[in-house]
């Protein structure tokens, strides 16, 4: 996951190159969130199984696998060993394991060269006539409504049943969305052992969820409730209708476990749509059937998704983003007729006819995420943790005084370092669209001198979030970015069926003393799909900017500086001393400094003695909690993932991040500028092009 920025840059720079090759459908990156911490993840086996399955999926012609050369918890060496141990046929396709060695640009050119070398080989592939038994369909639903179990899911069951009857495979998943419908699922099952395996899988899922203080009843979203799915049993009964009553359960498998034999499968997975889809793709699915009531726009990078919507009215609203109107059944079209039409459409998609999602170029990936709890031992402590009061730490006095100023921007909150237009997705599913909108506004030069740039902050939360601490951290962090001094105008973009939708955040903003009407609001689903919502968001920003004053510069002192301090790799004593003096100087001038609790500075005797006079350290801010009082703050950091830590710091209100790195530079924050410096000669030599400052000579120089 530490290479997400790199693989996205690689995909972007190679965009369009594949167009010259008739039989190369595209170049896509699989950017995911897993394996980014320093510790071995609890989902390691699942992660390796998923990545292995991605590599050998039948839709893949060549694979470049990237790591940082063994620095991470999950490496190329581990993946290669897993592939070999479990017999994945990776030698049947072009592939290479590549470790990044130097500067970003040099490594990017090296990766591009590898990929370009495969074009002729991949282009040599030709489509041939194949039997329907080669179809392997993943069955999914998202944004469900009361009609999901009446129209869309039964239609999917009809078509997938036809695939199974022709010797193919169908894969039903989302374990928590079958709880309460076990009697239906097991009404037709291969044998007693298969039934027992299904029930034990459900019980294991319930137990794992309970470790985190949740139950299956946490699954239905507010949108599900609003659209008639009042509890998990009602939702599950509808979801189970993706299996035709005449089709039996033949196999029960683990997440991402390869499907070797024909038949109908149940695969263990979470109810988060994208995480579940990833497991099905890794298991070998070469097509996804996705049913939706509200209009989920989910697509996967290299496996086509056929999207079924439950009602004609919703299909007409989102016709540019949906493939099949299952609502025709409610309007009187016989199910058999719809089934035959959809089966033919499935064969066309398998033969290369682009689905709506493929034509839109929209896709996302999320693997079943690491679960932090491996039992219920810490549950009471997690439930009862109190948010710190936000009082800064006392800093050793007597710091030297400097008359230093910097050029800032005037704002209603005083001088600030930046003033951006922020597109904030309220969930994972609207993340890519928010990024596309911000990029388009920047390309059009739409700033008008009234914001410095447009920024989107795509993330992984919102869809699979349950109640409790996870939701609290997420909502606090998102609101912290919206309220950041660096944001002049912000707009929230919901997908439309997430748990943390626009109305949810309206309430949270009001509770936090912020005016919801000072922000823009848009919905992918309710505003008519990708193109329509893009136009709506652009229009809101243009109208808002038209009535705003142009940005004006202002001189600011150190009291207006809000700095986040990070370290990565070895921390020399001289650097710790210099950062301690910097901290004292800023705090003495009434500026703000925020450190994450895992920072090496807080375990450095030199820093503690110089900055704090040897006093004890405590956390003063929760992860993502706004630093309302100036001074030195320590923020809780539940994760060792640098990206997650920077995200928390960004929500505290810091406007600049400063990191000392020993080794590979960090991935930047999308909104908050990150300055990276190093005093390590090897780091300067290997990564000098990616550093902002090489610290050489005596610290006092």
Buried (B, 14 or more C-beta within 10 A) or exposed (E): BBBBBBBEBBBEBBEEBBEEEEBBBBBBBBBBBBBBBEEEBBBBEBBBBBBBBBBBBEBBBBBBBBBBBEBBBBBBEBBBEBBEEEEBEBEEBBBBBBBBEBBBEBBBEEBBEBBEEBBEEBBEEEEEEEEBBBBBBBBBBBBBBBBBBBBBBBBBBBBBBBBBBBEBBBBBBBBBBBBBBBEBBBEBBBEEEBBEBBBEBBEEBBEBBBBBBBBBBBBBBBBBEBBBBEBBBBBBBBBBBBBBEEBBBBBBBBBBBBBEEBBBBBBBBBBBBBBBBBBBBBBBBBBBBBBBBBBBBBBBBBBBBBBBBBBBEBBEBBBBBBBBBBBBBBEEBEBEEBBBBBBEBBBEBBEEEEBBBBEBEBBBBBBBBBBBBEEEEEBEEBEEEEEBEBEBBEBBEEBEEEEEEBEBBBBEEEBBBBBBBBBBBBBBBBBBBBBBBBBBBBEEEBBBEBBBBBBBBBBBBBBBBBEBBBBBBBBBBBBBBBBBBBBBBBBBBBBBBBBBBBBBBBEBBEEBEBEBEEBBBBBBBBBBBBEBBBBBBBEBBEEBBEEBEEBEEBEBBBBBBBBBBBBBBBBBEBBBBBBBBBBBBBBBBEBBBBBBBBBBBBEBEBBBBBBBEEEEBEBBBBBBBBBEEBBBBBBBBBBBBBBBBBBBBBBBBBBBBBBBBBBBBBBBBBBBBBBBBBBBEEBBEBBEEBBEEBBEEEBEE
